[in-house]
Amino acid sequence: MRNSDKPPIVCGTDFSATATEAINIAAAMARRLASRLVLVHADQFYRSSLVSDPTVVETAISERRGELNSEAQRLRDLGTQVEEKSLFGSAFDELVATATKSKARFIVVGAIGRGLARRLLLGSIAERTAETSPVPTLVVRMKRADLDMKDRCHWQLIRRRFKRILRAT
């Protein structure tokens, strides 16, 4: 069976340090399982009415696609078969839809961790993905010392850890 015939592993990214760690784990698993990795970046912001200047939107989309392509190339250099997808919509909806369409083995996502109030208002992408996905979801969290400055701001809001790491279906 060729790699393209096997169910892929789907991994979401927002280009944070935590997402990079999730990508590294997903890529290692894909290589070990002789499967391909579908790397997904979904962005809802650029479709919103908050941005009215098409030049700003196109520049931002182009930058994100460039980051996605660079990440995919880094993984290819390590021997991972990668397919990248730049999508528009809510991250968890797009991850679940991609996993469903591609009949994925599982989804890998990084979780930064946010305070309870923020999670109640905005929700957690990792948590929503795990709850709505028809395939198992692996949620990756980094140790506080390994987080970059952007992620450390969110870390200060954490009061408890995720108890569920892998949800079997």
C-alpha positions as CSV (number, residue, x, y, z in Angstrom):
1,M,0.0,0.0,0.0
2,R,1.4,3.4,-1.0
3,N,1.5,6.4,1.4
4,S,-1.3,8.1,-0.6
5,D,-3.5,5.0,-0.2
6,K,-3.3,5.0,3.6
7,P,-5.5,7.3,5.7
8,P,-3.6,10.5,6.4
9,I,-3.0,12.3,9.6
10,V,-4.5,15.8,9.8
11,C,-2.7,18.5,11.8
12,G,-3.8,22.1,12.3
13,T,-1.5,25.1,12.7
14,D,-1.7,28.7,13.7
15,F,2.1,29.0,13.4
16,S,2.6,29.3,17.2
17,A,5.3,27.4,19.1
18,T,2.7,25.0,20.4
19,A,1.4,24.3,16.9
20,T,4.9,23.7,15.7
21,E,5.3,21.1,18.5
22,A,2.1,19.4,17.4
23,I,3.3,19.4,13.8
24,N,6.6,17.8,14.8
25,I,4.7,15.0,16.6
26,A,2.2,14.6,13.8
27,A,5.1,14.4,11.2
28,A,7.0,11.9,13.3
29,M,3.8,9.7,13.5
30,A,3.2,10.1,9.8
31,R,6.7,8.9,9.0
32,R,6.4,6.0,11.4
33,L,3.0,4.9,10.1
34,A,4.2,5.5,6.4
35,S,1.2,7.9,6.0
36,R,1.0,11.4,4.6
37,L,0.4,14.5,6.7
38,V,-2.3,17.0,5.8
39,L,-1.2,20.3,7.3
40,V,-4.2,22.7,7.7
41,H,-4.3,26.4,8.4
42,A,-7.8,27.9,8.7
43,D,-8.4,31.5,9.1
44,Q,-11.8,33.1,9.8
45,F,-10.5,36.6,10.3
46,Y,-9.9,37.5,6.7
47,R,-13.5,36.7,5.7
48,S,-14.9,38.9,8.4
49,S,-16.3,42.4,7.8
50,L,-13.6,43.8,10.1
51,V,-11.1,44.1,7.2
52,S,-12.4,46.1,4.3
53,D,-9.2,46.8,2.3
54,P,-8.7,43.9,-0.2
55,T,-4.9,44.7,-0.4
56,V,-4.5,44.1,3.4
57,V,-6.5,40.9,3.1
58,E,-4.5,39.6,0.1
59,T,-1.2,40.5,1.8
60,A,-2.1,38.7,4.9
61,I,-3.4,35.6,3.0
62,S,-0.2,35.6,1.0
63,E,2.0,35.8,4.2
64,R,0.1,32.9,5.8
65,R,0.3,30.7,2.7
66,G,4.1,31.4,2.6
67,E,4.4,30.3,6.2
68,L,2.4,27.2,5.5
69,N,4.5,26.4,2.4
70,S,7.7,26.9,4.5
71,E,6.5,24.6,7.2
72,A,5.5,22.0,4.7
73,Q,8.9,22.2,3.0
74,R,10.7,21.8,6.4
75,L,8.7,18.6,6.9
76,R,9.4,17.3,3.4
77,D,13.1,17.8,4.1
78,L,12.7,15.5,7.0
79,G,11.2,12.9,4.8
80,T,7.5,13.5,5.6
81,Q,4.9,13.3,2.8
82,V,3.0,16.6,3.3
83,E,-0.1,18.1,1.7
84,E,-0.9,21.7,2.8
85,K,-4.3,23.3,2.9
86,S,-5.0,27.0,3.5
87,L,-8.7,27.3,4.3
88,F,-11.2,29.9,5.3
89,G,-13.6,29.4,8.1
90,S,-13.5,28.3,11.8
91,A,-10.4,26.2,12.5
92,F,-12.2,23.4,14.3
93,D,-14.9,23.1,11.5
94,E,-12.2,23.1,8.8
95,L,-10.1,20.5,10.7
96,V,-13.0,18.2,11.2
97,A,-14.2,18.6,7.6
98,T,-10.7,17.9,6.3
99,A,-10.4,14.8,8.5
100,T,-13.8,13.6,7.4
101,K,-13.2,14.1,3.7
102,S,-9.8,12.6,3.7
103,K,-10.9,9.7,6.0
104,A,-8.0,10.6,8.3
105,R,-6.6,8.2,11.0
106,F,-6.6,11.0,13.5
107,I,-6.2,14.8,14.1
108,V,-3.3,16.4,15.9
109,V,-3.8,19.9,17.4
110,G,-1.8,22.1,19.7
111,A,-3.5,23.7,22.8
112,I,-2.1,26.8,24.3
113,G,-4.5,26.8,27.2
114,R,-6.6,29.8,28.1
115,G,-8.5,30.8,31.2
116,L,-12.0,29.5,31.9
117,A,-13.7,32.8,31.1
118,R,-12.0,33.2,27.8
119,R,-12.7,29.5,26.9
120,L,-16.4,29.9,27.8
121,L,-16.7,33.0,25.6
122,L,-14.6,32.0,22.7
123,G,-14.1,28.3,23.1
124,S,-11.0,26.2,22.6
125,I,-10.2,25.1,19.1
126,A,-8.6,21.9,20.5
127,E,-11.5,21.1,22.7
128,R,-14.1,21.8,20.0
129,T,-12.2,19.7,17.5
130,A,-11.9,16.8,20.0
131,E,-15.6,17.0,20.8
132,T,-16.9,17.2,17.2
133,S,-14.4,15.0,15.3
134,P,-15.5,11.6,14.0
135,V,-11.8,10.5,14.3
136,P,-9.5,10.4,17.4
137,T,-7.9,13.7,18.3
138,L,-4.5,14.1,19.9
139,V,-4.1,17.4,21.8
140,V,-0.5,18.5,22.3
141,R,0.5,20.9,25.1
142,M,3.9,22.3,25.8
143,K,5.6,22.8,29.1
144,R,5.6,26.4,30.3
145,A,9.4,26.7,29.8
146,D,9.1,25.8,26.1
147,L,6.5,28.4,25.2
148,D,7.4,31.5,23.2
149,M,6.5,34.9,24.5
150,K,3.2,35.1,22.6
151,D,2.1,31.8,24.1
152,R,3.4,32.7,27.6
153,C,0.8,35.6,27.8
154,H,-1.9,33.0,27.5
155,W,-0.2,30.6,29.9
156,Q,-0.6,33.1,32.8
157,L,-4.4,32.6,32.4
158,I,-4.3,28.8,32.8
159,R,-5.8,27.5,36.1
160,R,-6.0,23.8,35.2
161,R,-4.8,21.4,32.6
162,F,-6.7,19.4,30.0
163,K,-7.6,16.1,31.5
164,R,-8.4,14.4,28.1
165,I,-5.5,14.1,25.7
166,L,-6.7,11.4,23.3
167,R,-10.4,10.8,22.6
168,A,-11.1,7.4,21.1
169,T,-14.0,7.0,18.8
